[in-house]
Amino acid sequence: MNWIKKMTPVQGLVIMGTIVVIVAASLIATQSYFGYLEVTEAANRCFDKGGLPVIEKSGLRMTYFHCNME
């Protein structure tokens, strides 16, 4: 723990910035993965019923889903 006392303010900011970037990237990756699962599951259920899915996404979220049963 003695190395913490020897850190300069710039080193502290760099370490904190790195931690913030890693946490933000992890949250974005998690949201992207669960969005992918949501779309895949909905589309697969539609295909299983013999339909064709219509999906609209905004960012990482599915905003519209319809299963065309033609």
PABA-364607 format. One line per field, with one value per atom (N, C-alpha, C, O): residue number from 1; atom name; x, y, z. Coordinates in pm, whole numbers. Example, Ala and Ser with C-alpha at 12.3 -4.5 7.8 and 13.67 -1.06 7.14 Angstrom:
2
resi	[1, 1, 1, 1, 2, 2, 2, 2]
name	[N, CA, C, O, N, CA, C, O]
c1	[1319, 1230, 1320, 1424, 1285, 1367, 1290, 1341]
c2	[-569, -450, -330, -332, -225, -106, 3, 114]
c3	[780, 780, 780, 846, 708, 714, 787, 804]
This chain:
70
resi	[1, 1, 1, 1, 2, 2, 2, 2, 3, 3, 3, 3, 4, 4, 4, 4, 5, 5, 5, 5, 6, 6, 6, 6, 7, 7, 7, 7, 8, 8, 8, 8, 9, 9, 9, 9, 10, 10, 10, 10, 11, 11, 11, 11, 12, 12, 12, 12, 13, 13, 13, 13, 14, 14, 14, 14, 15, 15, 15, 15, 16, 16, 16, 16, 17, 17, 17, 17, 18, 18, 18, 18, 19, 19, 19, 19, 20, 20, 20, 20, 21, 21, 21, 21, 22, 22, 22, 22, 23, 23, 23, 23, 24, 24, 24, 24, 25, 25, 25, 25, 26, 26, 26, 26, 27, 27, 27, 27, 28, 28, 28, 28, 29, 29, 29, 29, 30, 30, 30, 30, 31, 31, 31, 31, 32, 32, 32, 32, 33, 33, 33, 33, 34, 34, 34, 34, 35, 35, 35, 35, 36, 36, 36, 36, 37, 37, 37, 37, 38, 38, 38, 38, 39, 39, 39, 39, 40, 40, 40, 40, 41, 41, 41, 41, 42, 42, 42, 42, 43, 43, 43, 43, 44, 44, 44, 44, 45, 45, 45, 45, 46, 46, 46, 46, 47, 47, 47, 47, 48, 48, 48, 48, 49, 49, 49, 49, 50, 50, 50, 50, 51, 51, 51, 51, 52, 52, 52, 52, 53, 53, 53, 53, 54, 54, 54, 54, 55, 55, 55, 55, 56, 56, 56, 56, 57, 57, 57, 57, 58, 58, 58, 58, 59, 59, 59, 59, 60, 60, 60, 60, 61, 61, 61, 61, 62, 62, 62, 62, 63, 63, 63, 63, 64, 64, 64, 64, 65, 65, 65, 65, 66, 66, 66, 66, 67, 67, 67, 67, 68, 68, 68, 68, 69, 69, 69, 69, 70, 70, 70, 70]
name	[N, CA, C, O, N, CA, C, O, N, CA, C, O, N, CA, C, O, N, CA, C, O, N, CA, C, O, N, CA, C, O, N, CA, C, O, N, CA, C, O, N, CA, C, O, N, CA, C, O, N, CA, C, O, N, CA, C, O, N, CA, C, O, N, CA, C, O, N, CA, C, O, N, CA, C, O, N, CA, C, O, N, CA, C, O, N, CA, C, O, N, CA, C, O, N, CA, C, O, N, CA, C, O, N, CA, C, O, N, CA, C, O, N, CA, C, O, N, CA, C, O, N, CA, C, O, N, CA, C, O, N, CA, C, O, N, CA, C, O, N, CA, C, O, N, CA, C, O, N, CA, C, O, N, CA, C, O, N, CA, C, O, N, CA, C, O, N, CA, C, O, N, CA, C, O, N, CA, C, O, N, CA, C, O, N, CA, C, O, N, CA, C, O, N, CA, C, O, N, CA, C, O, N, CA, C, O, N, CA, C, O, N, CA, C, O, N, CA, C, O, N, CA, C, O, N, CA, C, O, N, CA, C, O, N, CA, C, O, N, CA, C, O, N, CA, C, O, N, CA, C, O, N, CA, C, O, N, CA, C, O, N, CA, C, O, N, CA, C, O, N, CA, C, O, N, CA, C, O, N, CA, C, O, N, CA, C, O, N, CA, C, O, N, CA, C, O, N, CA, C, O, N, CA, C, O, N, CA, C, O, N, CA, C, O]
c1	[81, 0, 86, 33, 213, 302, 312, 342, 288, 296, 185, 201, 72, -38, 5, -30, 81, 126, 227, 241, 297, 399, 343, 417, 215, 153, 139, 107, 164, 140, -8, -76, -58, -199, -230, -340, -137, -159, -172, -258, -90, -99, -233, -294, -278, -408, -521, -613, -515, -619, -616, -722, -497, -486, -545, -618, -516, -570, -721, -791, -773, -919, -986, -1092, -925, -980, -984, -1081, -879, -875, -985, -1050, -1005, -1110, -1247, -1331, -1271, -1400, -1424, -1535, -1322, -1336, -1365, -1449, -1298, -1321, -1464, -1530, -1511, -1647, -1749, -1845, -1730, -1825, -1827, -1934, -1711, -1705, -1775, -1842, -1759, -1825, -1976, -2047, -2025, -2169, -2226, -2334, -2156, -2201, -2201, -2295, -2096, -2088, -2201, -2260, -2231, -2340, -2474, -2553, -2500, -2626, -2637, -2745, -2529, -2528, -2558, -2635, -2499, -2521, -2666, -2726, -2724, -2862, -2959, -3064, -2926, -3007, -3004, -3106, -2885, -2871, -2956, -3024, -2951, -3031, -3179, -3253, -3224, -3365, -3411, -3516, -3334, -3369, -3365, -3456, -3262, -3248, -3362, -3417, -3397, -3506, -3639, -3714, -3669, -3794, -3799, -3902, -3690, -3686, -3701, -3773, -3634, -3643, -3785, -3832, -3854, -3993, -4081, -4170, -4055, -4132, -4105, -4198, -3977, -3943, -4005, -4050, -4008, -4066, -4215, -4267, -4282, -4425, -4447, -4561, -4338, -4349, -4358, -4394, -4327, -4337, -4202, -4098, -4207, -4086, -4086, -4179, -3982, -3979, -3946, -3865, -4010, -3977, -3929, -4004, -3803, -3742, -3681, -3613, -3707, -3642, -3566, -3615, -3445, -3362, -3320, -3301, -3307, -3253, -3140, -3163, -3020, -2906, -2891, -2874, -2896, -2879, -3011, -3011, -3123, -3252, -3343, -3337, -3426, -3527, -3646, -3702, -3684, -3795, -3925, -4033, -3916, -4036, -4013, -3906, -4116, -4110, -4247, -4349, -4249, -4374, -4340, -4238, -4424, -4404, -4506, -4625, -4460, -4548, -4578, -4488, -4704, -4746, -4816, -4937, -4741, -4802, -4783, -4828]
c2	[-119, 0, 126, 237, 111, 227, 291, 410, 212, 266, 366, 452, 355, 450, 589, 688, 597, 727, 792, 914, 712, 764, 803, 855, 780, 813, 964, 1035, 1011, 1152, 1170, 1072, 1293, 1315, 1273, 1225, 1291, 1251, 1099, 1049, 1026, 880, 836, 742, 902, 870, 893, 812, 1004, 1033, 931, 889, 891, 791, 658, 594, 618, 492, 500, 407, 611, 626, 631, 571, 700, 705, 568, 534, 491, 355, 269, 192, 281, 203, 242, 156, 373, 420, 366, 323, 369, 319, 170, 124, 94, -51, -81, -169, -10, -32, 5, -69, 119, 161, 61, 27, 14, -85, -214, -277, -254, -376, -361, -453, -245, -221, -218, -273, -157, -153, -293, -331, -370, -507, -593, -674, -577, -654, -618, -707, -488, -444, -494, -535, -490, -538, -687, -732, -765, -909, -942, -1026, -877, -907, -858, -919, -749, -705, -808, -837, -863, -969, -1091, -1148, -1130, -1245, -1219, -1309, -1099, -1065, -1076, -1135, -1021, -1025, -1168, -1210, -1242, -1379, -1467, -1546, -1453, -1534, -1502, -1592, -1374, -1334, -1382, -1433, -1366, -1410, -1561, -1611, -1634, -1781, -1829, -1923, -1766, -1803, -1777, -1856, -1667, -1635, -1738, -1786, -1771, -1872, -2007, -2079, -2042, -2170, -2178, -2286, -2062, -2059, -2050, -2051, -2040, -2032, -1890, -1869, -1794, -1654, -1593, -1657, -1467, -1390, -1268, -1188, -1254, -1144, -1010, -1003, -906, -768, -702, -690, -660, -608, -471, -452, -377, -247, -228, -259, -176, -151, -5, 57, 48, 182, 170, 139, 193, 175, 28, -55, -5, -143, -210, -325, -141, -196, -224, -155, -326, -357, -265, -266, -186, -91, -140, -94, -235, -285, -428, -464, -511, -650, -692, -669, -754, -809, -937, -945, -1037, -1165, -1176, -1197, -1161, -1175, -1321, -1402, -1353, -1493, -1502, -1524, -1485, -1489, -1621, -1641]
c3	[0, 0, 0, -15, 16, 18, -120, -131, -226, -360, -389, -475, -318, -337, -293, -357, -185, -135, -228, -228, -309, -399, -535, -619, -559, -688, -703, -608, -825, -854, -888, -919, -881, -918, -1062, -1090, -1152, -1291, -1301, -1374, -1231, -1231, -1173, -1224, -1069, -1010, -1108, -1118, -1182, -1283, -1396, -1445, -1438, -1544, -1498, -1574, -1376, -1324, -1312, -1350, -1258, -1244, -1381, -1400, -1477, -1612, -1677, -1744, -1657, -1711, -1651, -1722, -1521, -1455, -1508, -1532, -1525, -1577, -1719, -1750, -1802, -1940, -1940, -2017, -1856, -1849, -1802, -1858, -1701, -1650, -1757, -1779, -1824, -1928, -2043, -2094, -2085, -2193, -2153, -2234, -2029, -1981, -1982, -2020, -1939, -1939, -2081, -2105, -2173, -2313, -2373, -2443, -2346, -2398, -2342, -2415, -2215, -2153, -2215, -2247, -2232, -2293, -2436, -2479, -2510, -2647, -2653, -2739, -2565, -2562, -2532, -2599, -2430, -2395, -2503, -2523, -2573, -2687, -2798, -2861, -2824, -2924, -2887, -2972, -2760, -2716, -2734, -2776, -2703, -2716, -2861, -2889, -2952, -3095, -3147, -3219, -3112, -3159, -3110, -3186, -2983, -2928, -2995, -3031, -3013, -3076, -3221, -3266, -3294, -3434, -3444, -3531, -3358, -3362, -3333, -3397, -3238, -3210, -3332, -3363, -3401, -3521, -3631, -3696, -3653, -3753, -3720, -3809, -3591, -3550, -3584, -3608, -3586, -3620, -3770, -3816, -3848, -3993, -4045, -4161, -3963, -4005, -4037, -4025, -4080, -4107, -4014, -4016, -3933, -3837, -3903, -3996, -3854, -3890, -3761, -3664, -3762, -3639, -3668, -3768, -3579, -3584, -3455, -3346, -3469, -3351, -3350, -3455, -3231, -3212, -3111, -2994, -3157, -3067, -3035, -3125, -2908, -2865, -2829, -2784, -2848, -2806, -2925, -3027, -2911, -3011, -2984, -2875, -3086, -3067, -3128, -3091, -3224, -3289, -3330, -3379, -3310, -3355, -3404, -3338, -3521, -3575, -3649, -3719, -3634, -3700, -3814, -3789, -3938, -4056, -4082, -4105, -4077, -4100, -4235, -4241, -4342, -4476, -4542, -4655]
